[in-house]
Amino acid sequence: MESILIIDDDIQLSDILKEELREVGYTAEAKYGAVEGLDYLKNNKIDLLLLDLNMPEKDGFYVLELLAAEKNPVKIIVLTAYADIGSAIRSAKLGASDFITKPYDLDELLISIRKVLHM
């Protein structure tokens, strides 16, 4: 069973998404910020990271840059409400496989997840 980590400062959205992913058969966890998410990544193997860009303390680009520097092979989908072309390009250059805007359509997100997991 594939495992997915959600890193997002929106607790309500993260918990809803976590439950939606579990309902379709994924193992899913949610961490509420970059620091908490990175701590989880140090101690757990995951198959996919769903990452928000706009968070207080440390943003999603910080996470992307750190994972790229560590050559961490985790697959990443950026899931953000603050989407623009520059952010999408920067995310891709730092290793994100897809870039989805919030509010997300669950069916479209699941298609992206399946695609990225099987790349």
C-alpha positions as CSV (number, residue, x, y, z in Angstrom):
1,M,0.0,0.0,0.0
2,E,1.4,3.3,-1.0
3,S,2.0,6.0,1.6
4,I,1.3,9.6,1.2
5,L,2.4,12.5,3.4
6,I,0.5,15.8,3.4
7,I,2.4,18.9,4.5
8,D,0.1,21.8,4.8
9,D,-0.6,24.4,7.5
10,D,-4.4,24.2,6.9
11,I,-5.3,21.6,9.5
12,Q,-8.9,21.2,8.4
13,L,-8.1,20.7,4.7
14,S,-5.2,18.3,5.5
15,D,-7.4,16.1,7.7
16,I,-10.2,16.0,5.1
17,L,-7.7,15.1,2.4
18,K,-6.0,12.5,4.6
19,E,-9.4,10.8,5.2
20,E,-10.3,10.9,1.5
21,L,-7.0,9.3,0.6
22,R,-7.5,6.6,3.2
23,E,-11.0,5.9,1.9
24,V,-9.5,5.0,-1.5
25,G,-6.8,2.8,-0.1
26,Y,-3.7,4.9,0.5
27,T,-1.9,5.1,3.8
28,A,-2.0,8.8,4.5
29,E,-0.6,11.1,7.2
30,A,-0.9,14.9,7.6
31,K,1.7,17.2,9.2
32,Y,0.8,20.8,9.8
33,G,3.9,22.8,8.6
34,A,7.3,22.3,7.1
35,V,9.2,21.6,10.3
36,E,6.7,19.0,11.5
37,G,6.6,17.4,8.0
38,L,10.4,17.3,7.6
39,D,10.7,15.7,11.1
40,Y,8.3,13.0,9.9
41,L,10.2,12.5,6.7
42,K,13.4,11.9,8.6
43,N,11.9,8.8,10.4
44,N,9.4,7.4,7.9
45,K,9.6,6.2,4.3
46,I,6.8,7.6,2.1
47,D,6.0,7.2,-1.5
48,L,4.5,10.6,-2.2
49,L,4.5,14.0,-0.7
50,L,1.6,16.5,-1.2
51,L,3.1,19.8,-0.4
52,D,1.6,23.2,0.2
53,L,3.8,26.2,-0.8
54,N,2.5,29.0,1.4
55,M,3.0,28.2,5.1
56,P,4.2,30.3,8.0
57,E,7.7,29.5,9.6
58,K,9.1,27.7,6.5
59,D,7.4,27.5,3.1
60,G,7.1,24.7,0.6
61,F,10.1,25.9,-1.4
62,Y,12.2,25.4,1.7
63,V,11.1,21.8,1.8
64,L,11.6,21.3,-2.0
65,E,15.1,22.9,-1.7
66,L,16.1,20.7,1.2
67,L,14.8,17.5,-0.4
68,A,16.6,18.4,-3.6
69,A,19.9,19.1,-1.8
70,E,19.6,15.8,0.1
71,K,18.8,14.0,-3.2
72,N,15.7,12.5,-1.5
73,P,13.9,10.4,-4.1
74,V,10.4,11.1,-2.7
75,K,7.8,12.0,-5.4
76,I,6.2,15.3,-4.9
77,I,3.0,17.0,-5.9
78,V,2.6,20.7,-5.0
79,L,-0.9,21.4,-3.8
80,T,-1.4,25.2,-3.3
81,A,-3.9,28.0,-3.4
82,Y,-1.3,30.5,-4.4
83,A,-0.6,29.3,-7.9
84,D,1.3,31.2,-10.6
85,I,3.5,30.2,-13.5
86,G,6.7,31.2,-11.7
87,S,5.9,29.0,-8.7
88,A,5.0,26.1,-10.9
89,I,8.3,26.4,-12.9
90,R,10.3,26.7,-9.7
91,S,8.6,23.7,-8.1
92,A,9.3,21.6,-11.2
93,K,12.9,22.6,-11.2
94,L,13.2,21.6,-7.6
95,G,11.7,18.1,-8.2
96,A,7.9,18.4,-8.1
97,S,6.2,16.1,-10.6
98,D,2.9,18.0,-10.7
99,F,1.4,21.3,-9.5
100,I,-2.3,21.4,-8.5
101,T,-4.3,24.4,-7.3
102,K,-6.7,24.5,-4.4
103,P,-9.5,24.0,-4.1
104,Y,-8.7,20.7,-5.6
105,D,-11.0,18.3,-7.5
106,L,-10.6,15.0,-5.8
107,D,-10.9,13.0,-9.0
108,E,-8.3,15.1,-10.7
109,L,-6.0,14.8,-7.7
110,L,-6.3,11.0,-7.6
111,I,-5.5,10.8,-11.3
112,S,-2.4,12.9,-10.6
113,I,-1.4,10.8,-7.6
114,R,-1.7,7.6,-9.6
115,K,0.3,9.0,-12.5
116,V,3.1,10.3,-10.3
117,L,3.3,7.2,-8.2
118,H,3.7,5.0,-11.3
119,M,6.2,7.2,-13.1
